[in-house]
């Protein structure tokens, strides 16, 4: 797997009392990075905002119910958080009332998520934008010479993970 620079940054910000908000275009690797960091941890829970039952779960939620839901968890990941109505207030509630939990939220629609979380989470979040794989990440992955050789190819097809990982299928 290609190591993303944000992995280290996110790891350093864990349990600092603030939510971690990871935004960026679809298919840049937000979910992959978080699954790599937290997917095997027994003390984490993964909630997908695309799922209607997760949206309903957050519909009429209180800090008491959240506390019961996340009782034995240290890390709560809400993927595609912008799909949950009034998500900013829900994230604020978790951050303020469940301080033993590290909250991480992702969103593909940076505009929607940013507008939903900025005001309620002022001073309560670390916010990062994830973009396609960078030149430096690829150099770290397989070396400067190889990546310089691939530069004309990358300029045509780009650095999205799907394209970089599946060489020979770029046109598709």
N, C-alpha and C positions, 0 to 999 in steps of 0.2 A: 504494500500500500504506500502511496505517496504521502509523506508526512506534511501536514499543513501547518503553517506558522501559527495559526490561531489556536491549535491544540495546546501548545505550551502556554500561550497567553491565558486561555481559559483555565487551565490547570492552576496557574498562579493566582487567579482571582477567586478560587473556590473558598467558600466559608468566610468571606470578608463582610458579611452582613448585607450584601446587595444582590439583587437579581442580575442574572447574565442574560442579555438580549442579543440574539444572533440573527441578523437579517441579511438578506441578499437574494439575488435572482434564483429561480428554480434551477435545480440540477447542478449547483456548484459544489455540493458536498456537505452542506450543513448537518443533515441527519447522519450521514456517514461518519463525520468527525465525532459527533456526540455519541453515536453507538459504539465507536471505537473506545472512547473515554469511559462511558458509563454502562454500556450494554450488558456487561457480565456481572455488574455489581448487584448483590442481593438487596442492598439498602437503597435502591433507586426504583422509581416508578416512571413509566413512559406513557404519556397521554397524547393522543393524536387529535388535534382540533378539527380534522376533517371528518371524524366520526360523529354521527348525530347523538349517540348516547353520551359522549364526552361533552358536547355542546350543552345537552340537557343537564348533565351533572353540575355544570357551572351556572346554570340558569338562575337558581335560587339557592345560593350557597352561603353558609355562615362560617365563621372561623372555627366554631365548635365542630361542624361537620367536616371541614377540611382537616382539622386536627385528628379526628377519628379516621378519616380516609388515609392520611399520611402518617399514622401513628408510629410505625416502625421504619419509616423511610428517612433518609438523610438528603437524598437528591430527588427532585421532582423536575422532569423534563416535559414541557408542553410544546409539542411540535405543531407547526401551523397554527400558532396561537391566535393569529388575526381572525380566524374563523369563529372564535368564541365572542359572543356579544359582550360589550363592556369589559373586554379583557384587561384593560389597564387597571380598573378598580379591583378586579379579582387578583391580579398579580400583586398589587399593593397590599391587599388583605393578607395574602400568604407571606409576603416579605415582612410586614409589620408584626403579625400575630404568631407566626410560626418561625421564630428566629433560628431554630436549630436546623432548619431545612435550607438547602441551597436550591434556589429556583432558577431554572434555565428555560427560556422560551425562544422559539424560532419562528420566523415568518418569511414567506417568499415575497409577499407584497410589502415592501419596506414602507411605502407610503401609508397603507392602511394600518400596519402595526405601529409605526412611529406615531401616527395621530392618536392611536388608542392608548399608548403607554406613556407618552412624554409627560403630560401634566401630572397624572396620578403618581408616577414613579420618579419625579424630580428628586435627585439626590439619593435615590434608592437602587440605582442600576449601573451596570457596566454595559455599554452598548457597542457592538461590533458589527461591521459589515463584511460579509464573506463574498469574495469574488472568485472567478475561475482561477485555476492554478496559476501561480506566478512563475516567471522565468527562474527566479532564485529558488523556488521550491523544487523545480525540475532539475536545476543544477545540483542541488543537494541530493536529489533522488538518484541521478545517474551520471553526474559529472558535467563540467563546463564544456569540454570538447564535444561531447555527444549532443548537448543541448544547442550549442552553436550550429552544429551540423543540421539540426532539426528546425532551426529558426525559420527558413523560408517556408517550410511545411506548416509550422505553427502560425505564421502570419496569414496563411490562406485559410486554415481550418480552425484555428483558435486553441484555447487552453481549457475548454470545459473538460471535466474528468472523463466523461463518456468517450470523448474523441481521443484524448491522450491515451487512455487505457486500451482502446480497441483500434489499434492501428490497422489500416487497410479497409476500414469500414466508415471512414470519415464522410464520404459523400452521402451515405444513408442517414 
